[in-house]
Amino acid sequence: MDRRGLLREHIDLDTARVLEIGALAVPLVAPNEARVEYVDHLDTEGLRTEYRGHSGVDIDRLVEVTHVWNSGTFADAIAQTAAFDAIVSSHVFEHLPNPIQWLMDAYEVLAPGGQIYMVVPDMRFTFDRSRTRTRVGDWVAWYLENRSRPSPAQIYDYHAEVVDVPAGHGWKPAPEGGFTPIHDTTTAMEQARYAAETHRYIDAHCSVFTPASLMRLFAEIDELNLFPFDVSAIYPTPAHDIEFALVLRRSELPPRPQLTRDVDQALAREAGYAGEFGVGGFAAAMATDPDLQQRYRRLKLNWIREANAARGPGARVPKLDPDLHDAQPGPDDPRLAVD
Protein backbone atom coordinates (compact mmCIF):
# COMPACT_ATOMS: atom_id res chain seq x y z
CA MET A 1 0.00 0.00 0.00
CA ASP A 2 1.28 3.44 -0.93
CA ARG A 3 0.64 5.10 2.44
CA ARG A 4 2.23 8.42 1.59
CA GLY A 5 0.62 8.62 -1.84
CA LEU A 6 -2.86 8.04 -0.45
CA LEU A 7 -2.26 10.63 2.25
CA ARG A 8 -1.37 13.24 -0.33
CA GLU A 9 -4.57 12.56 -2.25
CA HIS A 10 -6.51 13.88 0.73
CA ILE A 11 -4.27 16.38 2.52
CA ASP A 12 -2.64 19.43 0.96
CA LEU A 13 0.71 19.46 2.74
CA ASP A 14 1.57 22.87 1.28
CA THR A 15 -1.11 24.52 3.40
CA ALA A 16 -2.13 22.06 6.13
CA ARG A 17 -1.15 22.16 9.77
CA VAL A 18 -0.52 18.49 10.59
CA LEU A 19 -0.23 16.45 13.77
CA GLU A 20 1.41 13.03 13.36
CA ILE A 21 1.25 10.36 16.07
CA GLY A 22 3.91 7.71 16.65
CA ALA A 23 6.11 8.61 13.71
CA LEU A 24 9.38 7.45 15.31
CA ALA A 25 11.98 7.35 12.50
CA VAL A 26 9.61 6.89 9.54
CA PRO A 27 7.12 9.76 9.49
CA LEU A 28 4.40 9.83 6.87
CA VAL A 29 4.87 13.60 6.85
CA ALA A 30 8.52 14.66 6.97
CA PRO A 31 9.52 17.78 8.93
CA ASN A 32 10.30 19.71 5.75
CA GLU A 33 7.04 18.79 3.98
CA ALA A 34 4.50 20.67 6.05
CA ARG A 35 3.82 22.52 9.26
CA VAL A 36 3.94 19.28 11.21
CA GLU A 37 4.14 18.49 14.92
CA TYR A 38 4.83 15.05 16.35
CA VAL A 39 3.24 13.19 19.27
CA ASP A 40 4.71 10.16 21.05
CA HIS A 41 4.64 8.44 24.44
CA LEU A 42 8.17 9.71 25.28
CA ASP A 43 10.23 12.71 24.31
CA THR A 44 12.90 12.22 21.67
CA GLU A 45 15.66 11.41 24.15
CA GLY A 46 13.40 8.92 25.90
CA LEU A 47 12.67 7.24 22.57
CA ARG A 48 16.40 7.00 21.82
CA THR A 49 16.90 5.18 25.10
CA GLU A 50 13.91 2.89 24.64
CA TYR A 51 14.74 1.89 21.07
CA ARG A 52 18.54 1.71 21.34
CA GLY A 53 19.47 -1.68 19.93
CA HIS A 54 16.03 -2.22 18.38
CA SER A 55 16.60 -3.52 14.85
CA GLY A 56 13.42 -1.95 13.48
CA VAL A 57 14.09 1.65 14.59
CA ASP A 58 16.98 3.85 13.44
CA ILE A 59 17.41 6.06 16.51
CA ASP A 60 19.53 8.51 14.52
CA ARG A 61 16.50 9.32 12.35
CA LEU A 62 13.90 9.82 15.07
CA VAL A 63 11.73 12.89 14.58
CA GLU A 64 11.79 15.61 17.23
CA VAL A 65 8.79 14.97 19.47
CA THR A 66 6.64 18.05 20.03
CA HIS A 67 4.05 16.63 22.44
CA VAL A 68 4.41 13.77 24.94
CA TRP A 69 1.25 11.74 25.55
CA ASN A 70 1.43 8.80 27.96
CA SER A 71 -1.39 9.59 30.40
CA GLY A 72 -4.50 11.73 30.54
CA THR A 73 -6.40 12.74 27.44
CA PHE A 74 -4.98 13.29 24.00
CA ALA A 75 -6.45 16.81 23.90
CA ASP A 76 -4.77 17.77 27.17
CA ALA A 77 -1.42 16.42 25.98
CA ILE A 78 -1.54 18.54 22.83
CA ALA A 79 -2.39 21.77 24.69
CA GLN A 80 -2.67 23.43 21.31
CA THR A 81 -2.82 27.10 20.47
CA ALA A 82 -4.41 26.62 17.05
CA ALA A 83 -6.47 23.87 15.42
CA PHE A 84 -4.91 21.27 13.14
CA ASP A 85 -6.08 20.55 9.61
CA ALA A 86 -5.08 16.89 9.77
CA ILE A 87 -4.07 14.14 12.18
CA VAL A 88 -1.94 11.37 10.71
CA SER A 89 -1.08 7.97 12.14
CA SER A 90 0.17 4.59 10.97
CA HIS A 91 -0.31 1.46 13.11
CA VAL A 92 -1.34 3.56 16.12
CA PHE A 93 -5.13 3.35 16.40
CA GLU A 94 -5.07 -0.32 17.48
CA HIS A 95 -2.81 0.60 20.43
CA LEU A 96 -5.22 3.13 21.92
CA PRO A 97 -6.64 1.99 25.28
CA ASN A 98 -9.69 4.25 24.84
CA PRO A 99 -10.52 4.75 21.13
CA ILE A 100 -13.83 6.55 21.72
CA GLN A 101 -12.22 9.18 23.96
CA TRP A 102 -9.42 9.60 21.45
CA LEU A 103 -11.91 10.22 18.64
CA MET A 104 -13.72 12.80 20.77
CA ASP A 105 -10.39 14.48 21.58
CA ALA A 106 -9.31 14.39 17.94
CA TYR A 107 -12.53 16.19 17.03
CA GLU A 108 -11.61 18.92 19.52
CA VAL A 109 -8.11 19.55 18.16
CA LEU A 110 -9.14 19.55 14.49
CA ALA A 111 -10.31 22.60 12.58
CA PRO A 112 -13.73 22.50 10.87
CA GLY A 113 -13.41 20.12 7.94
CA GLY A 114 -10.27 18.62 9.48
CA GLN A 115 -9.30 15.06 8.64
CA ILE A 116 -7.75 12.00 10.23
CA TYR A 117 -5.68 9.83 7.92
CA MET A 118 -4.80 6.48 9.45
CA VAL A 119 -3.25 3.20 8.39
CA VAL A 120 -4.44 0.21 10.43
CA PRO A 121 -3.27 -3.43 10.46
CA ASP A 122 -5.83 -5.95 9.23
CA MET A 123 -5.90 -8.57 11.97
CA ARG A 124 -6.52 -11.39 9.48
CA PHE A 125 -2.96 -11.11 8.14
CA THR A 126 -0.91 -10.29 11.26
CA PHE A 127 0.01 -11.81 14.61
CA ASP A 128 -3.48 -10.75 15.79
CA ARG A 129 -5.22 -13.20 13.45
CA SER A 130 -6.24 -15.66 16.20
CA ARG A 131 -7.80 -12.96 18.38
CA THR A 132 -11.48 -12.05 18.71
CA ARG A 133 -12.61 -8.98 16.84
CA THR A 134 -13.09 -6.00 19.13
CA ARG A 135 -16.71 -5.37 20.11
CA VAL A 136 -18.52 -2.10 20.72
CA GLY A 137 -19.04 -3.22 24.31
CA ASP A 138 -15.25 -3.25 24.77
CA TRP A 139 -14.93 0.31 23.51
CA VAL A 140 -17.85 1.51 25.62
CA ALA A 141 -16.41 -0.08 28.77
CA TRP A 142 -13.00 1.51 28.21
CA TYR A 143 -14.68 4.86 27.59
CA LEU A 144 -16.81 4.69 30.74
CA GLU A 145 -13.75 3.59 32.74
CA ASN A 146 -11.95 6.70 31.45
CA ARG A 147 -9.00 4.48 30.54
CA SER A 148 -5.75 6.29 29.72
CA ARG A 149 -3.36 3.32 29.58
CA PRO A 150 -3.82 -0.34 28.61
CA SER A 151 -5.63 -2.28 31.32
CA PRO A 152 -4.39 -5.59 32.73
CA ALA A 153 -7.14 -7.30 30.71
CA GLN A 154 -6.06 -5.63 27.46
CA ILE A 155 -2.43 -6.50 28.16
CA TYR A 156 -3.21 -10.11 29.05
CA ASP A 157 -5.42 -10.68 26.00
CA TYR A 158 -2.76 -9.30 23.68
CA HIS A 159 0.15 -11.28 25.08
CA ALA A 160 -1.84 -14.50 25.49
CA GLU A 161 -3.28 -14.54 21.97
CA VAL A 162 -0.77 -13.16 19.46
CA VAL A 163 0.77 -15.79 17.18
CA ASP A 164 3.81 -16.07 14.97
CA VAL A 165 2.75 -15.51 11.35
CA PRO A 166 5.81 -15.86 9.10
CA ALA A 167 6.41 -13.08 6.59
CA GLY A 168 4.30 -13.57 3.49
CA HIS A 169 2.08 -16.21 5.11
CA GLY A 170 -0.76 -13.95 6.20
CA TRP A 171 -2.95 -14.59 3.15
CA LYS A 172 -2.39 -18.34 3.22
CA PRO A 173 -4.49 -20.84 5.19
CA ALA A 174 -3.28 -21.54 8.70
CA PRO A 175 -0.93 -24.55 8.91
CA GLU A 176 -2.19 -27.77 10.40
CA GLY A 177 -2.27 -27.26 14.14
CA GLY A 178 -2.44 -23.49 13.78
CA PHE A 179 0.19 -20.81 14.25
CA THR A 180 2.59 -20.91 17.19
CA PRO A 181 1.83 -18.55 20.10
CA ILE A 182 4.46 -15.84 20.55
CA HIS A 183 4.10 -15.82 24.34
CA ASP A 184 2.81 -18.31 26.88
CA THR A 185 0.02 -17.55 29.32
CA THR A 186 2.48 -17.22 32.21
CA THR A 187 4.23 -14.37 30.40
CA ALA A 188 0.87 -12.78 29.65
CA MET A 189 -0.09 -13.00 33.32
CA GLU A 190 3.21 -11.47 34.45
CA GLN A 191 2.81 -8.56 32.05
CA ALA A 192 -0.74 -7.94 33.27
CA ARG A 193 0.33 -8.25 36.92
CA TYR A 194 3.22 -5.82 36.40
CA ALA A 195 0.85 -3.26 34.84
CA ALA A 196 -1.65 -3.66 37.70
CA GLU A 197 0.96 -3.34 40.44
CA THR A 198 3.11 -0.55 39.00
CA HIS A 199 0.52 1.38 36.90
CA ARG A 200 3.16 1.52 34.17
CA TYR A 201 2.20 1.89 30.52
CA ILE A 202 2.59 -1.55 28.91
CA ASP A 203 2.08 -1.41 25.16
CA ALA A 204 -0.47 -3.72 23.52
CA HIS A 205 -2.81 -3.97 20.58
CA CYS A 206 -5.87 -3.09 22.63
CA SER A 207 -8.21 -3.41 19.62
CA VAL A 208 -8.11 -5.61 16.55
CA PHE A 209 -10.01 -4.99 13.31
CA THR A 210 -10.78 -6.02 9.81
CA PRO A 211 -11.90 -3.22 7.47
CA ALA A 212 -15.52 -4.38 7.78
CA SER A 213 -15.46 -4.81 11.55
CA LEU A 214 -14.04 -1.32 12.07
CA MET A 215 -16.82 0.15 9.95
CA ARG A 216 -19.37 -1.70 12.10
CA LEU A 217 -17.79 -0.26 15.24
CA PHE A 218 -17.96 3.27 13.84
CA ALA A 219 -21.59 2.85 12.79
CA GLU A 220 -22.63 1.63 16.22
CA ILE A 221 -20.83 4.29 18.24
CA ASP A 222 -22.41 6.85 15.91
CA GLU A 223 -25.76 5.58 17.18
CA LEU A 224 -24.46 6.44 20.67
CA ASN A 225 -23.48 9.94 19.47
CA LEU A 226 -19.81 9.10 20.05
CA PHE A 227 -18.48 9.32 16.50
CA PRO A 228 -18.25 12.95 15.33
CA PHE A 229 -16.79 12.04 11.93
CA ASP A 230 -17.68 10.80 8.47
CA VAL A 231 -15.66 8.06 6.81
CA SER A 232 -14.81 9.98 3.66
CA ALA A 233 -12.59 7.26 2.18
CA ILE A 234 -11.51 3.71 2.91
CA TYR A 235 -8.92 1.63 1.10
CA PRO A 236 -9.40 -2.05 2.09
CA THR A 237 -6.42 -4.33 2.47
CA PRO A 238 -4.86 -5.12 -0.92
CA ALA A 239 -4.02 -8.72 -1.75
CA HIS A 240 -0.88 -9.97 0.01
CA ASP A 241 -0.75 -6.84 2.18
CA ILE A 242 -1.41 -6.57 5.93
CA GLU A 243 -2.94 -3.11 6.33
CA PHE A 244 -5.75 -0.84 5.19
CA ALA A 245 -6.15 2.94 5.16
CA LEU A 246 -9.03 5.27 5.85
CA VAL A 247 -9.83 8.95 6.08
CA LEU A 248 -12.19 10.44 8.64
CA ARG A 249 -13.56 13.93 8.14
CA ARG A 250 -14.69 16.05 11.07
CA SER A 251 -18.48 16.19 11.06
CA GLU A 252 -20.27 19.51 11.38
CA LEU A 253 -23.62 17.91 12.19
CA PRO A 254 -25.18 19.01 15.48
CA PRO A 255 -24.82 16.41 18.24
CA ARG A 256 -27.62 13.92 18.57
CA PRO A 257 -29.72 14.65 21.70
CA GLN A 258 -29.01 12.21 24.51
CA LEU A 259 -31.67 10.00 26.07
CA THR A 260 -30.75 11.02 29.62
CA ARG A 261 -32.28 9.66 32.80
CA ASP A 262 -34.42 12.82 33.13
CA VAL A 263 -35.74 12.41 29.57
CA ASP A 264 -36.43 8.72 30.16
CA GLN A 265 -38.32 9.43 33.35
CA ALA A 266 -40.36 12.15 31.64
CA LEU A 267 -41.34 9.61 28.98
CA ALA A 268 -42.39 7.17 31.71
CA ARG A 269 -44.57 9.84 33.30
CA GLU A 270 -46.09 10.67 29.92
CA ALA A 271 -46.87 6.97 29.50
CA GLY A 272 -48.81 7.05 32.75
CA TYR A 273 -46.39 5.83 35.41
CA ALA A 274 -47.02 7.61 38.74
CA GLY A 275 -44.74 5.68 41.10
CA GLU A 276 -41.20 6.23 42.36
CA PHE A 277 -38.01 5.89 40.35
CA GLY A 278 -34.76 4.31 41.49
CA VAL A 279 -36.24 1.49 43.60
CA GLY A 280 -37.35 -0.86 40.87
CA GLY A 281 -40.89 0.44 40.83
CA PHE A 282 -40.97 1.35 37.15
CA ALA A 283 -39.53 -2.01 36.07
CA ALA A 284 -42.09 -3.80 38.19
CA ALA A 285 -44.91 -1.70 36.75
CA MET A 286 -43.72 -2.43 33.22
CA ALA A 287 -43.66 -6.16 33.97
CA THR A 288 -47.24 -6.21 35.28
CA ASP A 289 -48.89 -3.61 33.00
CA PRO A 290 -48.58 -4.47 29.27
CA ASP A 291 -50.44 -1.28 28.28
CA LEU A 292 -47.95 0.90 30.21
CA GLN A 293 -45.08 -1.02 28.61
CA GLN A 294 -46.50 -0.50 25.13
CA ARG A 295 -47.15 3.24 25.68
CA TYR A 296 -43.69 3.80 27.11
CA ARG A 297 -41.92 1.92 24.31
CA ARG A 298 -43.92 3.78 21.66
CA LEU A 299 -43.03 7.15 23.23
CA LYS A 300 -39.38 6.15 23.50
CA LEU A 301 -39.17 5.06 19.86
CA ASN A 302 -40.82 8.31 18.78
CA TRP A 303 -38.33 10.30 20.86
CA ILE A 304 -35.39 8.45 19.27
CA ARG A 305 -36.79 8.99 15.74
CA GLU A 306 -37.27 12.70 16.37
CA ALA A 307 -33.80 13.03 17.89
CA ASN A 308 -32.23 11.31 14.89
CA ALA A 309 -34.25 13.43 12.47
CA ALA A 310 -33.13 16.60 14.25
CA ARG A 311 -29.50 15.66 13.76
CA GLY A 312 -29.82 14.53 10.18
CA PRO A 313 -28.65 11.28 8.61
CA GLY A 314 -25.77 10.70 11.03
CA ALA A 315 -22.26 9.72 10.07
CA ARG A 316 -21.42 8.41 6.63
CA VAL A 317 -19.97 4.97 7.29
CA PRO A 318 -19.70 2.59 4.33
CA LYS A 319 -20.76 -1.04 4.60
CA LEU A 320 -18.16 -3.43 3.27
CA ASP A 321 -18.72 -6.91 1.89
CA PRO A 322 -17.95 -9.23 4.82
CA ASP A 323 -16.92 -12.04 2.47
CA LEU A 324 -14.08 -9.88 1.19
CA HIS A 325 -13.30 -7.57 4.08
CA ASP A 326 -14.03 -9.59 7.21
CA ALA A 327 -13.72 -13.32 6.48
CA GLN A 328 -10.37 -15.06 6.14
CA PRO A 329 -9.66 -15.50 2.40
CA GLY A 330 -10.00 -19.06 1.18
CA PRO A 331 -7.51 -20.75 -1.17
CA ASP A 332 -9.81 -20.03 -4.14
CA ASP A 333 -10.06 -16.29 -3.42
CA PRO A 334 -9.58 -14.56 -6.82
CA ARG A 335 -7.38 -11.91 -5.18
CA LEU A 336 -4.80 -14.59 -4.52
CA ALA A 337 -4.38 -15.47 -8.21
CA VAL A 338 -0.81 -15.20 -9.41
CA ASP A 339 -0.36 -12.40 -11.92
Secondary structure, 3 states (H helix, E strand, C coil): CCHHHHHHHHCCCCCCEEEEECCCCCCCCCCCCCEEEEEECCCHHHHHHHHCCCCCCCHHHCCCCCEECCCCCHHHHHCCCCCEEEEEEECCHHHCCCHHHHHHHHHHHEEEEEEEEEEEECHHHCCCCCCCCCCHHHHHHHHHCCCCCCCHHHHHHHHHHCEECCCCCCCCCCCCCCCEECCCHHHHHHHHHHHHHHCCCCCCCCCCCCHHHHHHHHHHHHHCCCCCEEEEEEECCCCCCCEEEEEEEECCCCCCCCCCHHHHHHHHHHHCCCCCCCCCHHHHHHHHCHHHHHHHHHHHHHHHHHHHHHHCCCCCCCCCCHHHHCCCCCCCCHHHCCC
